[in-house]
Amino acid sequence: MTPSIPKGIMQIGLVFTRRQSQRRLLRLRAAKETKSGTAAGIKSRLGRGVLVIGLVAVLGASAASADGLYVEFMSQNPTNVVSRAQASIDYTVRTENFDAGGDPTTIGVGIEIRVDNVRVAASSGVFTANGCSVDPSFTNYWACNNLGEGGSQTIVFTWNEPVPGDSEVVFIGFCQVLPVPAGGYQPCTSANSDTAFTVVANLAPNGVIDTPISNIAIGAGGSVNFTATGTDPEDDTPFSFFWNFAGGATNSNLEDPGPIVFDTPGIYPVTLLATDAYGTPDSTPDTVTVTVEAIPTPTPTATPTATPTATPTATPTATPTATPTATPTATPTATPTATPTATPTATPTATPTATPTATPTATPTATPTATPTATPTATPTPTPLPDTDSDGIPDVADNCPFVPNEFQENEDSLPAGDACQCGDLNEDGVVDSLDEDLARGHVVGKTVPPFNLDRCNMIEPSGGAAECDVADVFVLRRVVAGAQPTAGTLCTIYAAP
């Protein structure tokens, strides 16, 4: 997208090599060719190592406005940014009003800064400048010193919070003739831009599994309590966490998931991946192994439920019925009338002759006849396979285990189903530099071929809304470069083989 330029200011976007002799020769030739309107002549005279980014010339300017602006990136400090914790980077830039063949003039100088083709407003505070200021009339550009013919200025721009990754920092020059002519603002003859290439390293965070403190074995259906902490040498918080339970349970993005139930026997290497606020993942994820053992099948424990209920009902009922019935019947009947001279001679002679002869003859004959006949009939119920998205397809067979897709549609050659495939913006079956170019062009407002915008939304933006933004471009860049995508990705990304 062409940046908006203040009225009367002209830009010529040339990026030169840093060899001073070539630069001076180039700028003199460029000024002469621009004055004559022969842009092709400039390109034909550019030496080896000179890259033409773009040329926007305003022809027909008066001879009095023949001076031009020359912008040169001189140095970067520090040269190798090994850690974002170094906090800032200084860029030394030189500007010069050079004679383009006309009458001497004074020019007003403006500098625009772009990072990865995205303009950084001077008023944003992302950069500060020693030698330039923010003009309230156009806050997107730095207002630097006015330069008379042959005059120069050295400026130090400071990037206060550099973004981790590979960045192109472009310093674009603008100029206008001073004093302002009666007819209004008038651009000077030519201006250029120069580029610094900056690589900012971001030290990886470190995620640690606090519990369990070591490998653990449990029975099927048991649980393990998982907790974690994260640290970062640059304190790039907040962290994001991703627990991968290797199919034993549903994955989690909580720092402390708490008790996790493992239903199915097996060996599960559980991994914790911590990612810092800039999307840099832990280079050595922590791991602990959970071994889930099958619970032995119980043996029959049923006891006889039938107990003998028959008890002897016959009891002895015979009792002796014969009793002695004979009693003496003879008694003395004579009484003495005189002095007794005789004594009774009759005495009882009868004695009982009957004795009980009956004895109980009945004995209990009934014995228990019932025996235990009940045996266990229940069998174990199988545990269903995990189905995280509840679409009826088990996770192990689901081409989108976290996105419901009952019919498993998959029109391309990639393992992921259509419901969860992202990154392949042009839908050619791979994620490569063509997809990165489409996303970058869309983000900076360029006109790009139509593509599947839904597949560009690969990482949840800070605002929470689904969109294709700079965060997605960084994810694509990492994938194409062969690095792992960030842990915050919404779906699986498959890079080109």
C-alpha positions as CSV (number, residue, x, y, z in Angstrom):
1,M,0.0,0.0,0.0
2,T,1.5,3.4,-1.0
3,P,2.0,5.6,2.1
4,S,0.2,8.9,2.3
5,I,2.6,11.7,1.5
6,P,2.2,15.3,2.8
7,K,1.1,17.7,0.1
8,G,4.0,18.7,-2.2
9,I,6.4,16.1,-1.0
10,M,7.8,13.5,-3.4
11,Q,9.4,10.1,-2.7
12,I,11.8,8.1,-4.9
13,G,12.3,4.7,-3.3
14,L,15.8,3.6,-4.2
15,V,17.8,1.3,-2.0
16,F,21.6,1.5,-2.6
17,T,24.6,-0.6,-1.7
18,R,26.7,0.8,1.1
19,R,29.8,1.3,-1.0
20,Q,30.4,5.0,-0.8
21,S,31.9,5.4,-4.2
22,Q,29.0,3.7,-5.9
23,R,26.5,5.8,-3.9
24,R,27.9,9.1,-5.0
25,L,28.1,8.1,-8.6
26,L,24.6,6.8,-8.5
27,R,23.0,9.8,-6.9
28,L,24.6,12.2,-9.5
29,R,23.5,10.0,-12.4
30,A,20.0,9.6,-10.8
31,A,19.6,13.4,-10.5
32,K,20.6,14.1,-14.1
33,E,18.4,11.3,-15.5
34,T,15.5,12.3,-13.3
35,K,15.8,15.9,-14.5
36,S,15.6,14.7,-18.1
37,G,12.8,12.3,-17.3
38,T,14.7,9.2,-18.4
39,A,14.0,6.7,-15.6
40,A,15.2,3.8,-17.8
41,G,18.6,5.5,-17.9
42,I,19.0,5.2,-14.2
43,K,18.3,1.5,-14.1
44,S,20.7,0.8,-17.0
45,R,23.5,2.5,-15.1
46,L,23.0,0.8,-11.8
47,G,26.1,-1.3,-10.9
48,R,26.3,-4.8,-9.5
49,G,24.7,-5.1,-6.0
50,V,22.3,-2.2,-6.5
51,L,18.6,-3.0,-6.0
52,V,15.9,-0.8,-7.4
53,I,12.8,-1.0,-5.0
54,G,10.7,1.6,-6.8
55,L,10.8,4.9,-8.6
56,V,8.2,7.7,-8.3
57,A,9.4,10.8,-10.1
58,V,7.7,14.2,-10.4
59,L,8.9,15.7,-13.6
60,G,8.5,19.3,-14.8
61,A,9.9,20.9,-11.6
62,S,11.6,24.2,-12.1
63,A,15.3,24.4,-12.4
64,A,15.5,26.2,-9.1
65,S,14.4,22.9,-7.4
66,A,17.1,20.8,-8.8
67,D,18.6,19.8,-5.4
68,G,17.8,16.3,-4.0
69,L,17.8,14.4,-0.7
70,Y,20.2,11.5,-0.1
71,V,19.4,9.1,2.7
72,E,22.0,6.6,3.9
73,F,21.8,4.0,6.7
74,M,25.2,3.9,8.3
75,S,25.3,1.5,11.2
76,Q,23.3,-0.5,13.8
77,N,24.2,-0.9,17.4
78,P,24.3,-3.6,18.7
79,T,25.1,-5.4,15.4
80,N,24.0,-8.8,16.7
81,V,21.0,-8.7,18.9
82,V,21.3,-11.9,20.8
83,S,18.5,-11.2,23.2
84,R,15.4,-9.0,23.3
85,A,16.5,-8.2,26.8
86,Q,19.1,-5.8,25.3
87,A,16.0,-3.5,25.1
88,S,16.9,-1.1,22.3
89,I,18.7,-0.8,19.0
90,D,20.3,2.4,17.6
91,Y,20.4,3.1,13.9
92,T,22.7,5.8,12.6
93,V,21.3,7.5,9.4
94,R,22.8,10.3,7.4
95,T,20.9,12.8,5.2
96,E,22.5,15.1,2.6
97,N,21.2,17.8,0.3
98,F,23.2,17.1,-2.9
99,D,23.4,19.3,-6.1
100,A,21.3,17.8,-8.8
101,G,22.5,20.3,-11.4
102,G,20.2,23.3,-10.8
103,D,20.4,26.5,-8.7
104,P,21.2,26.0,-5.0
105,T,18.2,25.6,-2.8
106,T,17.4,24.8,0.8
107,I,15.3,21.7,1.4
108,G,13.1,20.6,4.3
109,V,13.7,16.9,5.3
110,G,11.3,14.3,6.5
111,I,11.9,10.6,7.4
112,E,9.4,7.8,7.5
113,I,10.2,4.5,9.2
114,R,8.7,1.2,8.2
115,V,9.3,-2.2,9.9
116,D,8.5,-5.1,7.6
117,N,6.6,-2.7,5.3
118,V,4.4,-1.5,8.1
119,R,4.7,2.3,8.8
120,V,5.6,3.2,12.4
121,A,4.2,6.6,13.2
122,A,6.7,9.1,14.7
123,S,4.2,9.9,17.4
124,S,3.9,6.3,18.5
125,G,6.9,6.2,20.7
126,V,8.2,3.0,19.2
127,F,11.1,4.9,17.8
128,T,12.8,8.0,19.2
129,A,15.2,10.2,17.3
130,N,18.2,12.3,18.2
131,G,18.2,15.1,15.7
132,C,14.6,15.0,14.5
133,S,11.2,15.8,16.1
134,V,7.5,15.0,15.7
135,D,5.7,17.7,13.6
136,P,2.1,18.0,14.8
137,S,1.0,18.6,11.2
138,F,2.1,15.2,10.0
139,T,2.7,12.8,13.0
140,N,3.6,9.8,10.8
141,Y,6.9,11.3,9.8
142,W,10.0,12.7,11.5
143,A,10.8,16.3,10.8
144,C,14.6,16.7,10.6
145,N,16.9,19.6,10.0
146,N,16.6,21.8,6.9
147,L,19.6,21.4,4.7
148,G,21.2,23.9,2.4
149,E,23.0,22.6,-0.7
150,G,25.8,20.3,0.3
151,G,24.6,20.3,3.9
152,S,24.2,17.0,5.8
153,Q,22.9,15.7,9.1
154,T,23.6,12.5,11.1
155,I,20.6,11.2,13.0
156,V,20.3,8.4,15.5
157,F,17.0,6.6,15.6
158,T,16.4,4.3,18.5
159,W,14.0,1.3,18.3
160,N,12.9,1.1,21.9
161,E,11.2,-2.3,22.0
162,P,12.4,-4.3,19.0
163,V,10.2,-7.2,17.9
164,P,11.9,-10.7,18.0
165,G,12.5,-12.2,14.6
166,D,13.9,-11.1,11.2
167,S,12.9,-7.5,10.4
168,E,13.5,-5.0,7.6
169,V,13.8,-1.5,8.9
170,V,13.4,1.0,6.1
171,F,14.2,4.8,6.3
172,I,12.4,6.6,3.6
173,G,13.3,10.2,2.7
174,F,11.0,13.1,1.8
175,C,11.9,16.6,0.9
176,Q,10.5,20.0,-0.3
177,V,11.9,23.3,-1.5
178,L,12.3,26.1,1.1
179,P,11.2,28.7,1.4
180,V,7.8,27.6,0.1
181,P,7.2,29.1,-3.3
182,A,4.3,31.4,-3.9
183,G,2.5,28.6,-5.8
184,G,2.5,26.3,-2.8
185,Y,4.6,23.3,-1.7
186,Q,7.1,22.1,-4.2
187,P,9.0,18.8,-3.9
188,C,12.7,18.7,-4.5
189,T,14.0,16.8,-7.4
190,S,14.7,13.4,-5.9
191,A,14.9,11.5,-2.6
192,N,15.7,7.9,-1.7
193,S,15.3,5.3,1.0
194,D,17.8,2.9,2.7
195,T,17.2,-0.4,4.6
196,A,18.7,-2.0,7.7
197,F,18.3,-5.7,8.2
198,T,17.8,-6.6,11.8
199,V,17.6,-10.0,13.5
200,V,16.4,-9.9,17.1
201,A,16.8,-13.1,19.0
202,N,14.3,-14.0,21.7
203,L,15.5,-16.4,24.5
204,A,13.2,-19.3,25.0
205,P,11.2,-19.7,28.2
206,N,11.4,-22.8,30.5
207,G,8.3,-24.7,31.5
208,V,8.6,-27.2,34.4
209,I,6.2,-29.9,35.5
210,D,5.8,-29.5,39.3
211,T,3.6,-32.5,39.9
212,P,3.9,-35.3,39.4
213,I,7.6,-35.0,40.3
214,S,8.5,-38.2,38.4
215,N,7.0,-41.0,36.3
216,I,4.0,-42.5,37.8
217,A,1.8,-45.7,37.5
218,I,-1.9,-45.8,38.2
219,G,-4.8,-48.1,37.6
220,A,-7.3,-47.5,34.8
221,G,-9.8,-44.9,35.8
222,G,-7.4,-43.3,38.3
223,S,-6.3,-39.7,38.2
224,V,-3.0,-37.8,38.4
225,N,-2.7,-34.1,39.6
226,F,-0.8,-31.9,37.1
227,T,0.7,-28.5,38.0
228,A,3.4,-26.4,36.3
229,T,5.4,-23.2,36.5
230,G,7.2,-21.1,33.8
231,T,10.2,-18.8,33.8
232,D,11.8,-16.6,31.1
233,P,15.3,-15.0,31.1
234,E,13.7,-11.8,29.6
235,D,10.5,-11.9,31.7
236,D,8.3,-12.1,28.6
237,T,5.1,-12.7,30.3
238,P,2.3,-13.7,30.3
239,F,3.1,-17.3,29.4
240,S,0.8,-19.7,27.6
241,F,0.9,-23.4,28.5
242,F,-0.1,-26.5,26.5
243,W,-0.4,-30.0,28.1
244,N,-0.3,-32.9,25.6
245,F,-1.6,-36.1,27.3
246,A,-0.7,-38.3,24.3
247,G,-4.3,-39.5,23.9
248,G,-4.7,-40.6,27.4
249,A,-7.0,-37.6,28.2
250,T,-8.1,-34.4,26.7
251,N,-5.3,-31.9,26.2
252,S,-5.3,-28.7,28.3
253,N,-4.0,-25.1,27.9
254,L,-4.2,-24.4,31.7
255,E,-1.1,-23.8,33.7
256,D,-2.4,-26.2,36.4
257,P,-5.0,-28.6,34.9
258,G,-5.4,-30.4,38.3
259,P,-6.6,-34.0,38.5
260,I,-6.6,-35.7,35.1
261,V,-8.4,-39.1,34.7
262,F,-6.8,-41.8,32.5
263,D,-9.4,-44.4,31.6
264,T,-7.6,-46.6,29.1
265,P,-4.6,-48.8,30.0
266,G,-1.4,-47.8,28.2
267,I,1.8,-45.8,28.5
268,Y,1.4,-42.0,28.0
269,P,4.3,-39.6,27.7
270,V,2.8,-36.3,28.9
271,T,4.5,-33.2,27.6
272,L,4.3,-29.6,28.8
273,L,5.1,-26.8,26.3
274,A,5.5,-23.2,27.6
275,T,5.4,-20.2,25.3
276,D,6.4,-16.6,26.1
277,A,4.4,-13.5,25.2
278,Y,6.2,-13.2,21.9
279,G,5.3,-16.7,20.7
280,T,8.7,-18.3,21.4
281,P,8.2,-21.8,22.7
282,D,10.3,-23.7,25.2
283,S,13.1,-25.5,23.3
284,T,13.2,-28.4,25.7
285,P,9.6,-29.2,26.8
286,D,9.3,-31.0,30.1
287,T,7.9,-34.6,30.0
288,V,6.6,-37.2,32.5
289,T,5.4,-40.7,31.7
290,V,2.0,-42.0,33.1
291,T,1.6,-45.8,33.0
292,V,-2.0,-46.9,33.2
293,E,-2.4,-50.5,34.3
294,A,-5.5,-52.6,33.7
295,I,-7.4,-53.5,36.8
296,P,-7.6,-57.4,37.1
297,T,-11.0,-59.0,36.4
298,P,-12.7,-59.9,39.7
299,T,-13.3,-63.6,40.5
300,P,-16.8,-64.8,41.4
301,T,-17.5,-63.7,45.0
302,A,-21.2,-64.8,45.2
303,T,-22.0,-67.0,48.2
304,P,-25.0,-69.4,48.4
305,T,-28.1,-67.4,48.9
306,A,-30.3,-70.5,49.5
307,T,-30.0,-71.8,53.0
308,P,-31.6,-74.8,54.4
309,T,-35.1,-73.8,55.6
310,A,-36.5,-77.3,56.3
311,T,-36.3,-78.2,60.0
312,P,-37.5,-81.4,61.6
313,T,-41.3,-81.1,62.1
314,A,-41.8,-84.5,63.6
315,T,-41.3,-84.6,67.4
316,P,-41.7,-87.5,69.7
317,T,-45.4,-87.5,70.6
318,A,-45.6,-90.9,72.3
319,T,-45.6,-90.8,76.1
320,P,-46.0,-93.6,78.4
321,T,-49.8,-94.2,78.8
322,A,-49.7,-97.2,81.1
323,T,-49.6,-96.6,84.8
324,P,-49.9,-99.0,87.5
325,T,-53.6,-99.4,88.1
326,A,-53.7,-102.2,90.6
327,T,-53.9,-101.3,94.2
328,P,-54.3,-103.6,97.1
329,T,-58.0,-104.4,97.4
330,A,-57.9,-106.6,100.5
331,T,-58.1,-104.8,103.8
332,P,-58.6,-106.2,107.1
333,T,-62.4,-106.4,107.7
334,A,-62.5,-108.1,111.1
335,T,-62.2,-106.1,114.2
336,P,-61.4,-107.6,117.4
337,T,-64.3,-107.9,119.8
338,A,-62.3,-109.3,122.5
339,T,-58.9,-108.9,123.4
340,P,-57.2,-109.6,120.3
341,T,-55.5,-112.8,120.3
342,A,-55.1,-113.1,116.7
343,T,-53.2,-110.9,114.4
344,P,-54.2,-110.1,110.9
345,T,-52.8,-112.6,108.6
346,A,-53.9,-111.0,105.4
347,T,-51.5,-108.5,103.9
348,P,-51.6,-106.8,100.5
349,T,-50.3,-109.2,98.0
350,A,-51.0,-107.3,94.8
351,T,-48.2,-105.1,93.5
352,P,-48.1,-103.1,90.4
353,T,-47.1,-105.3,87.5
354,A,-47.5,-102.8,84.7
355,T,-44.5,-100.6,83.9
356,P,-44.3,-98.1,81.1
357,T,-43.2,-99.9,78.0
358,A,-43.8,-97.2,75.4
359,T,-40.8,-95.1,74.3
360,P,-40.6,-92.5,71.7
361,T,-40.1,-94.1,68.4
362,A,-40.3,-91.0,66.1
363,T,-37.0,-89.2,65.3
364,P,-36.4,-86.3,63.0
365,T,-36.0,-87.6,59.5
366,A,-36.1,-84.3,57.5
367,T,-32.6,-83.0,56.4
368,P,-31.8,-79.9,54.3
369,T,-32.1,-80.7,50.6
370,A,-31.4,-77.2,49.1
371,T,-27.9,-76.5,47.8
372,P,-26.4,-73.2,46.5
373,T,-27.3,-72.8,42.8
374,A,-26.5,-69.1,42.1
375,T,-23.3,-68.1,40.3
376,P,-22.1,-64.6,39.1
377,T,-23.4,-63.6,35.7
378,A,-22.1,-60.0,35.3
379,T,-19.3,-59.2,32.8
380,P,-17.1,-56.0,32.6
381,T,-18.5,-53.1,30.5
382,P,-15.9,-51.8,27.9
383,T,-14.7,-48.1,28.2
384,P,-15.6,-46.0,25.2
385,L,-12.7,-44.4,23.2
386,P,-12.2,-40.6,23.8
387,D,-14.1,-38.3,21.4
388,T,-13.1,-34.7,22.4
389,D,-15.3,-32.9,19.9
390,S,-18.3,-35.2,20.3
391,D,-18.8,-35.8,16.6
392,G,-19.1,-39.6,16.9
393,I,-15.6,-40.2,15.6
394,P,-13.0,-41.3,18.2
395,D,-10.0,-39.0,18.5
396,V,-7.6,-41.7,17.2
397,A,-9.5,-41.9,13.9
398,D,-10.7,-38.3,13.7
399,N,-8.9,-36.1,11.1
400,C,-10.0,-33.0,13.2
401,P,-10.1,-34.3,16.8
402,F,-10.9,-30.9,18.3
403,V,-13.4,-29.6,15.6
404,P,-16.7,-31.4,15.0
405,N,-16.8,-32.9,11.5
406,E,-19.0,-35.9,11.4
407,F,-18.5,-36.7,7.8
408,Q,-14.7,-36.2,7.8
409,E,-14.5,-34.0,4.7
410,N,-10.9,-33.7,3.3
411,E,-10.5,-32.3,-0.2
412,D,-6.8,-31.8,-0.2
413,S,-3.8,-34.1,0.3
414,L,-3.0,-33.0,3.9
415,P,-3.7,-35.2,6.9
416,A,-6.0,-32.6,8.6
417,G,-9.6,-32.4,7.5
418,D,-11.2,-29.4,5.9
419,A,-12.7,-28.2,9.2
420,C,-9.4,-27.6,10.9
421,Q,-6.9,-27.0,8.0
422,C,-5.2,-23.6,8.1
423,G,-2.2,-21.9,6.7
424,D,-2.7,-23.2,3.2
425,L,-4.2,-19.9,2.0
426,N,-4.1,-20.7,-1.8
427,E,-5.3,-24.2,-1.2
428,D,-2.6,-25.9,-3.1
429,G,-2.1,-28.6,-0.5
430,V,1.1,-27.3,1.2
431,V,2.0,-24.3,3.4
432,D,4.9,-22.5,1.8
433,S,6.3,-19.0,1.0
434,L,3.4,-18.3,-1.4
435,D,1.0,-18.5,1.5
436,E,3.2,-16.2,3.6
437,D,3.3,-13.7,0.7
438,L,-0.5,-13.7,0.5
439,A,-0.9,-13.1,4.3
440,R,1.8,-10.4,4.4
441,G,0.3,-8.6,1.4
442,H,-3.2,-8.7,3.0
443,V,-2.0,-7.3,6.3
444,V,-0.1,-4.3,4.8
445,G,-3.0,-3.5,2.4
446,K,-1.5,-4.7,-0.9
447,T,-3.6,-6.0,-3.7
448,V,-3.1,-9.8,-3.7
449,P,-4.8,-12.6,-5.5
450,P,-8.0,-14.0,-3.9
451,F,-7.4,-16.5,-1.1
452,N,-9.2,-18.4,1.6
453,L,-9.2,-15.8,4.4
454,D,-10.5,-18.3,6.9
455,R,-7.3,-20.3,6.6
456,C,-5.2,-17.3,7.5
457,N,-6.5,-17.1,11.1
458,M,-4.0,-19.4,12.8
459,I,-3.5,-17.8,16.1
460,E,-5.9,-16.2,18.5
461,P,-5.2,-12.4,18.4
462,S,-4.9,-10.4,21.6
463,G,-8.3,-8.8,21.1
464,G,-10.0,-12.2,20.9
465,A,-11.6,-11.6,17.5
466,A,-10.9,-14.0,14.6
467,E,-8.9,-12.2,12.0
468,C,-5.9,-12.4,9.6
469,D,-3.3,-10.2,11.2
470,V,0.4,-9.7,11.9
471,A,0.5,-12.5,14.4
472,D,-0.7,-15.0,11.7
473,V,2.1,-13.7,9.4
474,F,4.7,-14.5,12.0
475,V,3.3,-18.0,12.4
476,L,3.5,-18.6,8.7
477,R,7.1,-17.2,8.6
478,R,8.2,-19.7,11.3
479,V,6.5,-22.6,9.5
480,V,8.1,-21.8,6.1
481,A,11.5,-21.3,7.8
482,G,11.3,-24.8,9.3
483,A,10.6,-23.8,12.9
484,Q,7.7,-25.1,14.9
485,P,4.5,-23.0,14.9
486,T,3.6,-21.3,18.2
487,A,1.6,-23.3,20.8
488,G,-1.3,-20.9,20.5
489,T,-2.2,-22.0,17.0
490,L,-5.9,-22.8,16.5
491,C,-5.3,-25.7,14.2
492,T,-2.6,-28.0,12.9
493,I,-0.3,-26.5,10.3
494,Y,1.4,-28.6,7.7
495,A,4.5,-27.2,6.1
496,A,5.7,-28.0,2.6
497,P,7.8,-31.2,2.5
